[in-house]
Amino acid sequence: MVKNQRLFAGTVHLFFVVVCLLMIIPFLLIISISLSNEGSLIQHGYKLIPEQLDLSAYRFIFKVPQIILRAYGVTAIVTAAGTVTSLLLSSLTAYVISRRDYAYRSITTFYIFFTMLFSGGLVPYYILMTQTLGLKNTIGALILPGLLNVWNIMLLKAFLGKIPVEIIESAKMDGAREWGIFFRIVIPLSLPALATIGLIISFAYWNEWFNALLFIDNQNMVPLQLLLIRMLNSMEVLKLNLFQLGIPNLDLNSLPTMSARMSMVIIAAGPMLFIFPFFQRYFVQGLTVGSLKG
């Protein structure tokens, strides 16, 4: 019996080791491609070990490092401010509709959920942001659209609805007010869910570029993702124009198009890969948040 258990445990461990290796290999391949010579990639294809080590892609991207650093700063500010504010507003909204003693709980929940089914469209959205709210070329244009996500609210509602009512009632009997109950009792008890939702929100803000494309014309306020997209498009257009012009003695392989794509992935995703381990302890506990009933 013990032998069978050990064999089963060993098989399970081996399976997950293989799965982990399969998940790591794409990341290693991305790093390898970003460090490869463009001509080598065209001739030999993608390989885990670069045929010819070359930093041309990174040199191209960091040709003017001030631009990249400024874009990093904009993205970091938007991600930090947006995540904290969005998490606060989402948790407040979810807490209200999770309270059974809230008389309009069902109506409010339906009103919030209804916004998932329909949207006003791109043109009214643009008019609202630029003319009504006057947020064009401001940080608010990058933060405001992602502050309240209905899906996140529903997930938090499911988690907060499982907090025993007796805890809240006993806190009220001890003289605690609603704000004190929320910040001193509900928030500490909800850390796994808040960390999970916070990680999702931070990823959304960090990878956001469409709102910047719509509302940001000031080059000093362009976030990282949009900057990298513009750089890649510029490189593709340059390569296409040079090819069509047929300029002699020009090696088009010298333009690091393919390796630049992967280096941009590393530049854009690298910081979030370092942040994830800090959330891991709570993230694992909060994975089942969506399975709870509200």
Secondary structure, DSSP 4 states (H G I P E B T S, - for coil): -HHHHHHHHHHHHHHHHHHHHHHHHHHHHHHHHHTB-HHHHHHH---SS-SSB--HHHHHHTTSHHHHHHHHHHHHHHHHHHHHHHHHHHHHHHHHHH-TT-TTHHHHHHHHHHTTT----HHHHHHIIIIIS--TTSTHHHHGGGS--HHHHHHHHHHHTTS-HHHHHHHHHTT--HHHHIIIIIHHHTHHHHHHHHHHHHHHHHH--HHHHHH---GGG--HHHHHHHHHHHHHHHHHHHHHHT-TT--GGGS-HHHHHHHHHHHHHHHHHHHHHHHHHHHHHTTTGGGS--
